Amino acid sequence: MFYHIKELQFNARVSKPDPAFASLLLEQFGGANGELAAALRYFGQAFGAKKPYPDKYDLLMDIATEEFSHLEIVGATIQMLLTGINGDLKNAAEKSEIMQMLNGKGAKEEVIHNAMVAPQFLVGSGGGPCYTNSQGVPWTAAYINGDAQGDLTADLRSNIGAETRAKLVYEYLLQYTEDVYVKETLRFLMAREVAHFQMFEAALETIPQNFPPGVLQADPRFSNTYFNMSSGNDYRGPWNQGVSSRLGEPFQYVEDPIAHVMATNGLTEQKVVGASHTMKEANAMDRELSTIRSNEVDAASVKEDMSWNTPAYDPTTIHALETKGNGRSKKVK
């Protein structure tokens, strides 16, 4: 259930119209890393989390709803930046300039050029925000369809990446406007991306055995092997020496991958070196974690008389009044 309050979460303001920046800001309205994509990404992920992880369902729904609020802020800002355009376009009987601020042939030609890049923005929408990116490409569910994997550890990691990309888009947008009010709004939205990043990261850490993502363990023969696959200057760092960040295994650096592949019969005869567990132990962990994850879902699921709301309504106690000639009520089974 949604309930709309006719006020913005953050009071967006602009100093003056700026159609050019409004076009850029469409990237956060209908772009791949924009607010609509974020809202629908988390909204979709929440359904699978409802039963086994009600706390994460609450988190995802809260943030999804906030992202819809951010979409509203971006849309309102775009509309204010386009102030005057719709009215001038309505002046169809006269050949008037699109806006008072666009005086001179060069300015008008620049607007026409921008409209050629994103025609929906002016010709299609009449000067209002539309669900496209800054190049006029319509929003598509393909932006987010791969972000709901049905495994919460994978979804949360995807969300951390999404918040990172969105933060960077706001960071870049800030370089293209001098409007202090618009910058204030963009900085608020950027700060919320940072906040959500931390929330998703914290939620991930509350899930036991959240690495590797999913259920099945990594083959211990290959989980700590680093192949030097490019020639030239070779660098060593915590990504190929020392102990791995999650599994705590010492990295095995393969200086000459070709010779190594040949010596191990295409890696099929590679030995387990330095891994924290054997293949037998990995298989046992696969079975154990499979049981845990499966039970988490099954234990929280009811196979009949299902109800999404909590507490569920007991159908045996539901009464419906049917008005009869005698005014009596009848219990509906």
Summary of the structure (lengths in Angstrom):
residues: 333
radius of gyration: 27.8
end to end distance: 27.1
largest distance: 94.1
contacts: 878
relative contact order: 0.11
helix: 50%
strand: 4%
